[in-house]
Amino acid sequence: MKTEEEAIAEAMAAHVAGVHAGPTLGRDVRRRHRAHVMRFRTAGAALVTALVAVTVPALINSGEPPKTPHAATGQDQAVMDLVTVPDVVGKPVAEAVETLKQAGLVVEDPETATDTGSVRVQAPAAGEEVTKGTNVQLTVGQEHSVPQDLGDLGDGRKFGGIHVGYLPDGLEWGKWSGKNGFGKTSYTTTFVEPGQPEGYYSVQIVVFAGEASKQVAQRLARFSDQGAETLDISGKEAYLTNVTEGGEVATDTTDNSEGSTSTIGWTLRKGLAVEVYISPDYAKKVDAATELKKIAEGIESAE
């Protein structure tokens, strides 16, 4: 004679065995944000439990064996209420949060929701289809209270006495520039992939003028001794290597994410030298050495 607990366990197993997901459900769920996946699985588990709780008493009372498991129909499968993510990049935070709320989405981070400034990046991106109630992550950038060190550079290609002729496809000026950060009379700016958060870069170029240019000549000699590749850039000797945060040639260049940056440097003319860097993240998407050579070969003196 089976106990009541054993009968309930068998009934639950039989019912769950007959419920399965549709052929595209796994693919659809994997495309969602991780937090949403967990919410969906929790909801699914609750649905199955509720169905079993209703079905088990009838099976026990009738004394009949469980029915043969069956394939799930459209009525058995979970229905997701999808919404399209609106574009809130560039909007003030308060307006962005309200727009997302009207679309049935949420911003769960209380600090972001009450921040000032404008939205620079959103995830999921505008146009994606997600379930109602999905959390949207916002990257907020404060409005600059002072102008850039080098002012408005337009497309960013002309600064510090040089002109940048070549950049990898898809990059744009990062709307940031610095002065004297690499020694007195040094100038720098960045180029980024559209939508990159503030503070990130894909390509950074530094110009060393006057006394600062001697740094590059000194590194050429030191890096050559450390095994860096040397090559010709428009008739000038250059170094091409991965440089550690400590300013030395990296001994292991198999993974740029381990604290080293793809770098090329050379003296453009007397009193004017240049270094170009490709970020570790961007180096995973492109042939860093090839792109650095092309950028270097396209840089000319603007004076």
N, C-alpha and C positions, 0 to 999 in steps of 0.2 A: 504494500500500500504506500503510495507516494505521499510525502508530507505536502502541506500547502505551499511551503517555501519552494520545494522542488518543482511543483507544478507551475508556479509563477515564473521560475527561472527558465523552464523549457518554453513556456509561452512567449516570454520576452525574446529569447534567442530565435525562435521561429519567425516572429514578426520582423525583427530587425534584419534577418537574412533575406527577406523579400523586398527590402527597400534599397535601391542603389541610385547613384547619381547619373544624370544624362551624360552623353559622350563628350560634351564640351564644357561641362561644369568645372572640372579640374583646371582646364586651361583658363577659363574665365576668372576663377578665384585667384589663380597664381598671378594674374595681371593686376590685382588690386593691391592696395597698401597693406602691409603686414598687420597693422592694427585692425583693419577691416576684415582681414581673413579670420582673425581670432574671433571677432564679433559674429561673423557668419557661421563659423563652426559651433559657437555656443548656441546660437539660435537654432541650428539644425539639430543639435543634441536635445534641446528642450522639446522640439517638435516630435522627435521619435519617442521620447519618454512619455509625452502626453498621449500619443496614439496607443502605446502599450498599456498605459494605465486604464484606458477605456476598454481595450480588447480583452485583457486577461480575465476579468470576472466572468464574462460570457463563456469563455472556454472552460473555466473551472465548473461553472454551474451546469453546463450542458453535458459534461463528461465526454465530449467528442474530441478526437485528436486534432491537433493544429492543422489548418488547411495547408495545402501545398504552396510553398513560396512562389510568388509571382513577380514578374518584372514590373517595375514602377511605371505608372502612367504619368501624364502631365499633371494630374491632380495630386500625385504623391510627391512631386519634386518641388523644391523651394522656389518661390518666385521673387526675384530681386527687383526692387523699385529703382530704376536707373535715372540719373539726372546728368546733365552736361555741365561740366565745371566752367563757370564764367571767367573771363579775363579780368583780373584785378591788378595786374602789374601797372605801376605808375599811379595808382589811386592812393589817396590818404588812407591810413589804416582803418579809421572808423568807417569810412565809406566802403572799403573793401570787405570788412567784416559784415556789414549790413547787406551788401550785395550777395555774399555767400550764404547768409542766413535766409534771404529771400529765395535762394535756389535750393534750400533744403540741406545745406552743408553747414559745418561748424568749424570754429577756430578754438581748439581746446586749450591752447597756451594762454593763460590769463595775462602774462606780461606782454606778449605780442598783441593781444586784443586791445590793450590799453596804451600801446606805444604811440609815439608821434612820428611824423615822417611819412614816407611813401613806401609802398611795396615794391621791392626790386625783383624778387623771385617768388614763385608760388609752386607748390607741389601737392597734389597732381597739377599738371599743366592745364592751361585753358583748352577747352575742346574735348578733353577726355571724358568718357562716360564712367561714372562711379555710382555706388549705391547711395541712396538718400541717407544723410546722417554722417557721411564720411568726414573725417577731420582733414582740413586743408592747412598745410604748413606754410607760413609766410616768413620771408626774409625781409626785414625792414631796414631801410637806409635813411639815416638822418640827412636833412638838407644841409648842404655845406654852408657854414656861416662865413667862411673866407674863401677867396678865389684860389684856384690851383696855383702851386708855386710858379709854374711857367705860364699861367694864364690859359685862355682857350686856345688849344693847339689845332682846332679844326678837325682834320682827320688824324692828327697825331704824327704824321710822317716827317714833319720838319721841326727840329728843335736842337738846341745845343750846338749849332753849327754843322749839322748833318741833314741829309735827306734820305729817307728810307724808301727805296724803290720797290722792294719785293716783300710781301707778307704771305703766309699760307692762306689758302682760300677760307673764307668764313670768319676771319678775324676782323675786329673793329677796334678803334681807339678806346682804351679803358677809362677815358675821361679823368685821368689822374696823372700827376707829374710831381717830381721832387727835385730839390736843389741842394747840392752840397752834402748829400747823404753818403757819398762814396769818396769824400775828400773835398777840399775847397775847390770851387769851380768844376763840380761834376753835376751832371743833369741826367734825369731818367724819366721814362714813361713806360706804359704797358699797353699791350694789345690782348684782347680777350675774345672768347667765344660769346656770342649774344646770350644774355640771361645769366652769366656767371655772377655769383654773389660778390658784393663789395669786398675788396681785399685779396681777391684771387687774380691770377694772371695766367695767360698761356705763353706769351712771349714778353720779355722785358729787355729793354735796351738802355745801356748806360753809356754816356759820353763823358770822357775824362779830358778836360782842357787844361792847358798850362802845366803847372807843377803836378797836378793830379795824374797827368798822362804817364808819368814815370812809373806808376804802379803797374801798368800793363806791360811795359818793357821788362820790369823786374820779374813779373810772373812768367813771362815768356821763357826767360832763362831758367827759372826754378822749375816750372812745369815740365820743360823739356828734360831736365835731369830726372824728374819723377816718372818719366815714361809717357807723357802726353803726346798725342799725335801733332806733328807740325805740318803745315801746308801753306800754299801760296794763295793770298787773297789780293787780287789786283796788283800783283808785284810786291806785296808786303808779306813778311812771314807772320803766321798766325798759329795759335794753339787751339786745339779742339779736344775737349776732354770732359769728364764728369768731375765736378768740384764738390768737396764735402762742405758742411757748414763751417768747418774750421779753416777753410781756404786752402785745402791740399787736394792733390789729385786722388780720386777714389780708386782704391785697389780692386774693388768689386763693383763692376758696372752692369751687372745682370739685372738689377732692379733699381730703377731711379727713385723709387719710393723710400729707399733706405737712406735718406739723408744726403743725397748727392744730386747735383743739378747739371744738366747738359749745358756746356758753356763754350763759346768761341770768343777769342779776343785778339786784337791786333792794333798796330799804330797806323792810323789812316794817313796822317801826315805829321810833320814835326809839331809837337804841342797839342795834338788831338788824337786820342785813342778811343777805341770802342770795345765794349763787351756785350754779347747777346746771350740771354739765357732762355731756355725752354723749361717750363715747370715740369716736375715729375709726373703730374697727372696728364698733362698734354703730351708728354713724351710717350705715353702708352698708346696714343692714338695716331701718332705720325712717326716717320723715320726722322728722329731728332737730328742726327748728324747731317743728313741730306738737307733738311730745312735750314739748319744753322748756316751751312755753306751758302745756300741760295740767298738768305737774308744778308749775310756779310758781303757777298758779291754785289748786291744791289744797293749798298750804302755808299753814298758819295758826300764829299765835302760840299756844304751849301754856301760857302763863302768864296 
